[in-house]
Amino acid sequence: MAAMNAEERALLLALLRELRVAHLGTLRDGAPMVSMTLFLPAADLSVFHVHVSRLAWHTQDMARDPRVALSMAQSDDGRGDPFTLARVTLRGNATRLPNDGAAFDALKRGWLARYPASAINFELADFSFWAIRPESARFVAGFGRVHNLSARALAEAAA
């Protein structure tokens, strides 16, 4: 596979840094389950944070099996061939983070800057941050423009 060019790198970074909605894939009773979620990427793309309720199936699933996928895609703009839309899926492991301390406070500030309407969730005891650390990614920059990326390659793209 060819290396990413500058245009593809910019497209990948836009998907990972500018989009605010992703689909979170978890394993529920041994079968895939996908749900919509919000996410906050670290600047170096080494971790993606979600702020989720323990009442949600995806949170319960992550507690049982940390293997997850997080997928982002360009919105359907009505083009003739939707397969030319860019998309990326990260595969990794999820870890629940503590609801206190300096790291939590920094994440909360970043989250509220990105999602100010979600402030109410921080008043609910059932919400917590989870860190998803990518191990690999599959980036499709358009039809036939596919890149398999390691966590290291993601970090290099972010630099």
Helices and strands as residue ranges (DSSP letters): H 6-17, E 21-28, E 31-38, E 40-41, E 48-53, H 57-64, E 67-73, G 82-84, E 87-96, H 102-114, G 116-123, E 127-142, E 145-150, H 151-158
